[in-house]
Amino acid sequence: MTTRDLSDIIKSYDVRGVWGESLTLEVVRAIGAAFATVVAIPDGKPTVVIGHDMRESGAPIVEGLSAGLADRGVDSIVIGLCSTDGLYHASGALDLPGAMVTASHNPAQYNGIKLCRSRARAVSQDTGLAEIRTLAAGYVAEGIPVVEQRGTVSKRDMLGEYATFLRSLVDVSGIRPLTVVVDAANAMAGYTVPAVLGTGAGLAALPLTIVPLYFDLDGTFPNHEANPLQPENLRDLQAAVREHGADIGLAFDGDADRCFVVDERGDLVTPSTITAIVGVREAEREKAAGRTPTVIYNLISSRAVPEMLTAAGATAVRSRVGHSFIKAEMAELNAVFGGEHSGHYYFRDFFFADSGMVAALHVLAALGGHDRPLSDLLAPFHPYVASGEINSTVASIPKAVARVRATFVEPGVEADDLDGLTVAHWDSEPRWWFNVRPSNTEPLLRLNAEAADPAVLADIRDRVLAVIRTED
């Protein structure tokens, strides 16, 4: 019999699969046992904190994980419903490894598991996930070696502690009154927003009027997918902001670790702009404490990000795309903040982990500290025009990248291979740059381009796409 290697569901950063098909109770129990063996026991932390999102399969997966951990003698603390950053908070506050049962923005039939070491340190392909995959596959094939003294399972509600901790990171109690539309997409923001921005966890009221969209928890996503990266999933939020004359709109993904912002006109605020304004705020706070701030940004962020950060006195460090790279660099450099184009924002004071809610608090604090509308406040933070990510299906990614390199890398143009190919003509007119990166899972080449004005952007975008899509 051929042993399944589980590479179809245990990927580079997490576990993800269709519940009842590729992701079964037997597999989940094996993953729990492998996590105990690879992480919890060697790290000297024989207790794991576990949470889950609103999907119906969450509770049985938690039971399966707990059983697998118990088989290897490891205890579980189950905190129940939570966002992914709520699980990170629990891991950090309790100094324990953690497992978050979620499939984030994936459709309803999916579920998965995000694993971390104590204090929310990531477990990825290079930091234990590959070993967990191999060991779990062996457990599925041969059985889990059960210890004599099995672990125990207890429960703990940490929503109030999570809300209190986040409010301690960003004070919005003294801002001007704001009307805020929040689209929770029937996902975990419907649970966390009332606790953090409202009084649901017993905290004092903030000067915020929350207009809720789809706060009822429903893992079938009856209104729209919990994926704010797709423009169609923002339309209800944009319309509601305009209808209510709101100051700002917030959209969260399925596990509420990513946050997207629309301004008072209903226009999307790019994650690069959020990275810039939050990065500047964190840099100013760091300088006020007498420290030299370092901020991480990924290489497809707007050029405005390092420019604004440098002007604010921060050291801006360019990173590869991907949370494992940003988290590693943040920890190595003790960076106060890191931002990604995907809507993930990382905070040193939040265990170097990402939290869409902390980013939202920063934006609310910035907006509420001025009497200007959000579009005016953010205008200086996005002086350039960007293409957004454009995907092209190609027969050969190496050949397509080689064509781009041969066409655009010439004297007077900078190029590097930090993550894909980045080509820049930024120090003289016309000002433009672009990056082409391969998908990890599909025969796609991803283009991101930016320029100082729309005509230049259109020209460089179309020229690069023509080269990518012209096969040898």
N, C-alpha and C positions, 0 to 999 in steps of 0.2 A: 504494500500500500504506500502511495506517495504521501509524504507528510506535507501538509499545507504550511507555507512559510510565513503567512500572515502579512506579507508585504503589500497585499491589496488593500489592507485597512490601516496598518501601522506605517505611517509615512515619515517624512523628515522631522515633523514638529509635533504631531499628535496622532490620535487614533480617530478614524472616520469611516463609517460604513452604513449600509442599510440594515436597520434593526430587524432581526429575524432571518436574515439572509447571510450576508457576509459577517455581520456582527451578531453573535449569538450569546446566550447566557454562558455556555461552556467556554467560549473564547474570552468573555469578559472576566470570568472567574480565573482563568489562566493568566490574564493580564494583571489582575490584582495580585496573584501569587508571585508573578515575575517582578512586579514593582516592589513588593516586599523584599524579595531576594536581592535585587540589584541596587535598590536605593534605600529603603527604610532601615533595613537591618545593618548594612555596612556603614551607613551614616550615623548609626547610633541613635536613630529616632524611630523606635518600634511602635509608633502611632501615626496614622495618616488621617488628615481631615478631608472629608468628602462633601461636595455639594452637587446640585443638579439644576438644570434649567426647567422650563415649563413643558417639555415634551413628555408625552404619556409614557414613553419607554424609560424615562429618567429613573423612576423609583426602582424598577427591577434591575436596572444596570447598577445602581448603587448597592443593591442587595448582593448582586453577583461580585462586585469589587470587594465588598466587605467580607464576603465568604472566602474569596481567594486570599485576601490579606490574613484573615483568621486562620486559614489552613497553614500558613507559614509562621503563625505565632504573633502577628502584628495586630494591634488594636485599631479601631476606627472611631472617629468622632464625626458623626453625620450632622451637618448643619442645614440640611434640607434645601429648599429653594434659595438660589442665590445667583447673582451675576458672576461672570468669570473674575472680575476684579474683586468681587466679594469673597471668592475663594482665595484669591491672592492675599487679600487682607487677613483672612483667617490663618493662612500659612505663615504670614509674616508675624502676626500678633501672637500666635501660639508657638512659633518657631518649630513648625512641623512640616513634613512633606504633605503635598495635597494632590487631590484628583478632582477635576471638574468635569462632570458629565454634561456634554453639550456638543451640538453640531453647528454652533454659531449661526451663520446665515443660510445654511443648507436647507433644502426642502424637508417637509415634515417626516418623510419616511427614514431620514437619516438620524443617526446619533453618533456620539463619539466621546473621547476622553482626552482632556488636556492634563498632563502630569507636571508636577514641579517638585523640586527638593524644598527643604525648609527655607523659610523666608522668601518664598516665591521664586527661587532660582530655577530657570527653565531646564526641562529635560527634553533634549532634542536628539537627533540622530547621532551627534558626536558626543553627547553627554549622558548616555545611558539608554536611549530609546532603541538603538540597534540591538543592544544586549537583551533588553526586555522582549523585543520581537522574537529573537532566537529562542530565548528561554520559554516564552509563552507558547510558541509553536511546539516545543518539546513537551510541555505540560499537557497540551491538547492531545498529542499523540500517545503519550505514555502515562499520563496521570500526574497529579500534583502530589509531591511528597509531603504528607500532612504531619505536623509536629504533634507531640503528645499534649502540650498545653496550648490549645488554640486561642487566638486573640478574641477580644470582646468588642461589642458594638455599643456605643452610647450616643446620645443626641444632645445638641447644643444650638440654641438660637443666637446668632451673632449679627443679625441685621442692625440692631441698635448700636452695637459697638462699631460696626462698619460705617454707619452714617455719622456717628460722632467723630470718628477718626478722619473721615473725608472733610468734614466741616472744619476740623482743626488745621488742615493743610491750606485751605483758602477761605478767608473770612468774607462772606457776602452779607453779613448782618446789617452793615451800615450803608448799603448802596441805595440809590433812588428806586422807587417802585418800578417794577418791570412786568410786562405781560409776556409770558413765555408759552408758546405752543410746543408740546412734546408729542412726537409720534413714537409710540413704543412698539408698534407692529405686533401687538398681542404677545410680546416677548418680555424679557426680564426687566426692561426699563419700567414696565408697568408695576413692578414690585419695588424697584429701588428708587425711582424718582419720588414717589410719595414719602419715602423714608428720609432721603437726603435733602430734597428741595422743599418738602412739605413737613407735616407734623406726624406722619404715619409711624415713626419710631419713637414718638414722645418728645422730640426736640422742639425748641422754640420756633415759632413761625418766622419765616423770612419775608422780606418785602417783595414777594413774587406772587403773581397771579398765574397759576398753571392752568392752561387749557389742554386737557388730555385728549389724545387721539389713540384709540385702540389699546387701552390699558388693561383690558380683561385678558388674563393669561390663557392662551390657546395655542398649543403646539402645532395645530393644523394650519395656522396663519390664514384665517378666513378673509382678511381684507387685502393684504399684499405680503409678499415675502419680506423677511426681516433683513434685507440687504440694501442699505442706503447707497451703496456704490452704483446701483442701477437707477438711472434717472426716473423711471416710471414709478419707483417706490417712494419718491419724494414729492410726487404731485399733490397728494392729499395734504401734506404738511405745508407746502408752498401756498396752496389755496386757502388753508385755514389761517395762516399768518396774515394774508391780505384781508380775509374776511373779518377777522377780529381786530385788525389794526395793531397787531402784536409788535413787540420790540424785537423779537428774535424767535427762531424756530430751531428745535433740536430733534434729531433723529438718531436712534440707537439701533444696533444690529441685534441679532437673536440673543446673544449672551451678554449684551450691553457693555462690552469692553471697548467698542468703537463708537465715536460720536461724530455726527455730521451737523453742520450749522447752516441755516439760511438766514439772510438778513431781513429787515423790516419790509422789503419789497418782494420777498419770496425768492430772491436770487441765492444760489448756492455759494457759500464761502469755501474756497478751496482748502484742503488740508494743509497745503503749504502756507497759506495765510494764517491758519490757526497755529501752525508750528512757529511761525515768526512772532506772532503776538504773545503766545504763551512763553516762548523761549526768551523774549525780551523781558517779560514780567519776572520769570524765574531768575534771569541774569541780574536784574536790578535788586531782587531780594537777596541774592547771593552776595553781591557787592556791598549791600547795606550791612551784611553780617561780617564784612571784612575778608571775604574769600574771593578768589578769582574764579569766575564762572566758566564752565565748559558745557557746551550744548552739542548734541549729536543730531545730524539730519541725514536722510538718505539721499543718494546721488541723483534721484529724479525729482527731488524737491526743486522749487523755484530758486533761481539765483538770488532772488530777493531775500531768501532766508539767511544765507551766510552774510549778506551785505547788512541786513538789519541787526543781526546778532553782533557782528564785528563793531558796528557803530555804537552798540549798547555796551561795549567793553567786554564781550564774551569771546572765548576761543571757540570757533565753530569748526566742528570735526565732521568730515564727510564720510559716510558709511555705505556699505553695501545694503541692498534692499533685503528686508527680512528681520523679524523680531529677534532671532537668536544672535545675529550680528550686532544689532543695536544694543541689546541687553549686555552682551559681552564687552563691547567698547565702553558703555556707560559705567559698568562695574570697574573696568581696568582704569579708566580716567577719572572716576568719581564724578561723572557728569551730572549736573543737576536736572537735566531734561533731555529728552530725545523725541523726535517727531518723524512720522512716516506719511507718505502720500496716501496710504490706505486708510487713514483715519485712526491709526494707533498712536497713542501718546504715552510716553514713559517718564516716570518721575523717580528721582533718587529717593525722595522722602516717602515714596510709596513702594519701598523695597525694590527699586529699580524695575518695577513692573508697570504694565500699561493699564490705564484707567480712563475710559471715555468720560466718566462722571467728573473726575478731577479736572480734565480739560474743559468741560462745560462750566464748572465753577469758575475757572480762570476767565473764560470769556464773559460770563455774567458779571464777575467783579470788575473787569475792564469796562464793559458797557455801562454798568450801574454807577461807575465812578465818574462818568462824564454826562453831559446833557445832550450830546450829539447822537444821532441815529447810528446804528451799527455800520451801515454802508460808509458813512463819513469817517467813522473811527478807524475802519480797516483799510480805507483807500490807500494810505501810504505803504501798506504792507503787501500790496500786489500791483506793482508798477508795470509788470510785463504781461505778455499774453502767452498762453500755453495751449498745446494741442489736446491735452488729455492723452490717455493711453490708447493707441491704435494697434490692433492685432492684425497680422497678416499670416495666412497659412502658406508655408513654403515647402518645397520638396526637400531642400537641404539647408538647414540653418547655417552650418559652417560656410557653405558657398555664398549664401545671401549676405552674411556678415563680411565675408571677403570682398564681395562686390561693393558694399558700402565703404569699406576701408579704402579700397583702391580708388574710389570716386571722390571721396571727401577729405581724406587725410593728405594734406599738402602743406608746403611752407606757409607759415602764418596761422596755421590751425593747430590747436592743441588736441591731443587724443590720449585716452588711457583705457585700460582693460580691467578696472577695478571690479566691475559687474557688468558683463556685456561689453559693448564698445560705446564710449562717450566721446563725442567730437564737439569742439567748441571754437567759435569765432566770436569771442566776447569782449576782447580788449580793444577792438576797433570796429568801425562801421562796415557793413551792417552787422548788428549784434544778434547772434543766434547760438544755440547749442542743441544737441539732441543725443539721446541714448537709445541704442537697440539692445534688447536683452531677450534671450530665449526663454520660453516657458519651460518649467520643470516637468510638465506632464503631457504636453501636446506639441505638435509640430508647428508652433506659432512663434513668430518674432514680434516682440512688443516694441513699439516706437513711442517715445515721449520727446517732444520738442518744445522749445520756448524761444521767444524773440522779443526784441524791444518794441516792435510794432506789428500790427496784424498783417500787413502786406509781406513783410519779411518772413513772418511765421508761415503764412500760406505757401510762400515760395519754397522754403527749406523743407517743409513737411511734404509737399507734393513731389519734390525732387528725390527725397529719400525713399518715399513710398514707391516711386517709379523704379528705382534701382532694386529695392527689395523684391518687388513683384515681377521683375523681368528675369525669367529663368534662363540659365545657361543653355 
